[in-house]
Amino acid sequence: MNVILKFVRWVIALFFASTILAVVAYRFIPVYVTPLMIIRCLQTGSFTIHHHWVALDDMSKHMPVAVMASEDQRFLMHHGFDYDAIEKAAIHNRRNKGTKHGASTISQQTAKNVFLWPGRSWVRKGFEVYFTALVELLWSKQRIMEVYLNSIEMGEGIYGLDACAEYHFDKRAGELSRAECALIAATLPNPRKFSSKNPSAYVRMRQRQIQREMKFIPTFPKEGEDINPRTVVGGAYAR
């Protein structure tokens, strides 16, 4: 029994040490490959991955605003979890069995994309909470946004903003317009179903909605800059 307990303690210690080290390393090292990329390759049988790492400063200034407007308007305010959104999603899901609303923040999506596998099990959700807490503790909001926009799936075999800009708009990430950024953000709930290259009427509608929401989101702050709490308006921010 003592041997088993010692082994368990070593496994737990190794888990915490390795995961913390990985999160610290990715605070500085570009993320070139994620578990989702590998899983998609195995699912499709194609090992072609379009992915170019670019710094946040080399991306269009409109893209962080667009994804906050679309995915997580309180990103700069919360510490990884938006409890108001979680409560609203839970109420909606209890009342509407047909349609389910999620409440994952950009921080949670980043943790999931970089460190975990896709799925809805309680085990994976538990790991997601753990890695989200680590990411929020050890990374800046700017780094979280940078990794998110470089690692997120944006089309079939396309990961990250620069690859999406090239293959869907024949541009670099820094050349994307406000409307194009809103269009990309409109596809993110399901980038394998919705396309920013050949957008449907629904995606165009979502694009217009996101552009309206972007008016209430500030330009994303540079590293070291703070958001003045007095500019907060209705859960978002005023320009």
C-alpha positions in Angstrom: 0.0 0.0 0.0 2.8 2.4 0.9 4.4 1.7 -2.5 1.1 2.5 -4.3 0.6 5.7 -2.3 4.2 6.8 -3.1 3.7 6.1 -6.8 0.4 8.1 -6.8 2.2 11.0 -5.1 4.9 10.9 -7.7 2.4 10.8 -10.5 0.5 13.8 -9.1 3.7 15.7 -8.5 4.9 15.0 -12.0 1.6 16.1 -13.5 1.6 19.5 -11.7 5.3 20.1 -12.4 5.1 19.2 -16.1 1.9 21.2 -16.7 3.1 24.3 -14.9 6.4 24.1 -16.8 4.5 23.8 -20.1 2.3 26.8 -19.4 5.4 28.9 -18.3 7.2 27.8 -21.5 4.3 28.8 -23.8 4.3 32.2 -22.1 7.4 32.9 -24.3 7.6 30.2 -27.0 5.3 30.2 -30.0 2.7 27.4 -30.2 3.3 25.7 -33.5 1.3 22.5 -33.0 -1.8 21.8 -30.9 -3.6 18.6 -30.0 -6.5 19.7 -32.2 -4.3 20.0 -35.2 -3.1 16.4 -34.8 -6.6 15.1 -34.1 -7.9 16.8 -37.3 -5.1 15.3 -39.3 -6.0 11.8 -38.1 -9.7 12.4 -38.7 -9.3 13.6 -42.2 -6.2 11.5 -43.3 -4.6 14.7 -44.5 -1.4 16.0 -42.8 -1.5 19.4 -44.5 -1.7 22.1 -41.9 -1.8 25.8 -42.8 -0.5 27.7 -39.8 1.8 30.7 -39.5 2.7 32.2 -36.1 2.6 36.0 -36.0 3.0 38.4 -33.1 -0.1 40.2 -31.9 1.4 43.5 -32.9 1.5 42.2 -36.5 -2.2 41.4 -36.6 -5.0 43.8 -37.5 -5.9 45.9 -34.5 -9.6 45.0 -35.3 -9.2 41.3 -34.8 -9.0 41.2 -31.0 -11.9 43.6 -30.9 -14.0 41.4 -33.2 -13.4 38.2 -31.2 -14.2 40.0 -28.0 -17.4 41.3 -29.5 -18.3 37.9 -30.8 -17.0 35.5 -28.1 -16.2 37.2 -24.9 -17.1 40.8 -24.3 -15.8 40.7 -20.7 -12.5 39.2 -21.6 -10.5 42.1 -20.1 -12.5 42.2 -16.9 -12.8 38.5 -15.8 -10.1 36.2 -14.5 -10.7 33.3 -16.9 -14.4 32.6 -16.1 -17.4 34.8 -16.8 -19.8 33.7 -14.1 -22.6 36.0 -15.4 -22.4 34.3 -18.8 -22.3 30.8 -17.2 -25.4 31.6 -15.1 -27.3 32.9 -18.2 -26.3 29.9 -20.3 -27.4 27.5 -17.6 -30.8 29.2 -17.3 -31.2 29.1 -21.1 -30.2 25.5 -21.4 -32.7 24.4 -18.7 -35.5 26.2 -20.5 -34.5 25.3 -24.0 -33.7 21.7 -24.5 -33.2 22.0 -28.3 -30.6 24.7 -28.4 -27.6 24.9 -26.0 -25.6 28.0 -25.2 -22.0 27.9 -24.1 -20.2 30.3 -21.9 -16.6 29.5 -22.6 -14.3 32.6 -22.4 -11.4 33.3 -24.7 -9.1 32.1 -21.9 -10.9 28.8 -21.6 -10.9 28.3 -25.4 -7.1 29.1 -25.4 -6.5 26.5 -22.7 -8.5 23.9 -24.5 -6.9 24.6 -27.9 -3.3 24.5 -26.7 -3.3 21.8 -23.9 -6.4 19.6 -24.4 -8.5 17.6 -26.7 -12.0 18.5 -28.0 -14.9 17.0 -26.1 -17.6 17.6 -23.5 -16.8 15.1 -20.8 -16.5 16.2 -17.2 -12.9 15.0 -17.0 -11.9 17.3 -19.9 -13.9 20.2 -18.4 -12.0 19.7 -15.2 -8.7 19.9 -16.9 -9.9 22.9 -18.8 -10.7 24.7 -15.6 -7.2 23.8 -14.3 -5.3 25.0 -17.4 -7.5 28.2 -17.6 -6.5 29.1 -14.1 -2.9 28.5 -14.8 -3.0 30.5 -18.1 -4.7 33.5 -16.3 -2.2 33.4 -13.5 1.0 33.1 -15.6 0.1 34.9 -18.9 -0.9 38.4 -19.6 -4.2 39.1 -21.4 -2.2 40.1 -24.4 -0.4 36.7 -24.5 -3.7 34.9 -24.1 -5.1 36.8 -27.1 -2.0 36.3 -29.1 -2.0 32.5 -28.6 -5.7 32.3 -29.1 -5.6 34.1 -32.5 -2.6 32.0 -33.6 -4.0 28.6 -32.5 -7.8 28.7 -33.2 -9.2 26.7 -36.0 -10.4 29.0 -38.8 -11.3 26.6 -41.6 -10.5 23.2 -43.0 -6.8 22.6 -42.2 -6.4 26.4 -41.4 -5.2 27.5 -38.0 -4.5 31.0 -36.8 -5.3 34.4 -38.2 -2.3 34.8 -40.7 -3.1 31.5 -42.5 -6.8 32.5 -42.6 -5.9 35.9 -44.0 -3.7 34.3 -46.7 -6.0 31.5 -47.9 -9.4 33.3 -47.5 -8.5 37.0 -48.3 -5.1 36.8 -50.0 -3.7 39.1 -47.3 -1.5 39.1 -44.3 -2.9 39.2 -40.8 -2.0 42.9 -40.3 -3.8 43.9 -43.5 -7.3 42.7 -42.6 -10.0 45.3 -42.5 -12.5 45.8 -39.7 -15.3 44.1 -41.8 -13.0 41.1 -42.6 -12.1 40.7 -39.0 -15.8 40.7 -38.1 -16.5 38.1 -40.8 -13.8 35.8 -39.5 -15.2 36.2 -35.9 -18.6 35.3 -37.2 -17.4 31.8 -38.3 -15.6 30.9 -35.0 -18.4 29.0 -33.3 -18.1 26.4 -36.1 -15.3 27.2 -38.6 -15.7 23.9 -40.3 -19.4 24.6 -41.1 -19.2 28.4 -41.6 -16.7 29.9 -44.0 -15.2 33.4 -44.1 -14.1 32.7 -47.7 -17.6 31.8 -49.0 -19.9 33.3 -46.3 -23.6 32.3 -46.1 -26.4 34.7 -45.5 -26.3 33.7 -41.8 -22.6 34.4 -41.5 -23.1 37.8 -43.2 -25.9 38.6 -40.7 -23.6 37.6 -37.8 -20.8 39.8 -39.3 -23.1 42.8 -39.3 -24.1 42.1 -35.7 -20.5 41.8 -34.6 -19.6 45.0 -36.3 -22.3 46.8 -34.3 -21.0 45.2 -31.1 -17.5 46.3 -31.9 -18.5 49.9 -31.4 -18.7 49.2 -27.7 -15.3 47.4 -27.4 -12.1 49.4 -27.1 -8.9 49.0 -29.2 -7.1 46.1 -27.5 -4.5 47.4 -25.1 -0.7 46.9 -25.6 1.3 44.9 -23.2 1.5 46.8 -19.9 -1.5 49.1 -20.6 -4.5 48.9 -18.3 -8.2 49.3 -18.9 -9.7 52.2 -16.9 -12.7 50.6 -15.0 -14.6 53.9 -15.4 -14.9 53.3 -19.1 -16.9 50.1 -18.5 -20.4 50.4 -20.0 -23.0 47.6 -19.7 -20.4 44.8 -19.4 -18.4 46.0 -22.4 -16.3 49.1 -22.9 -16.7 52.5 -24.4 -14.2 53.8 -27.0 
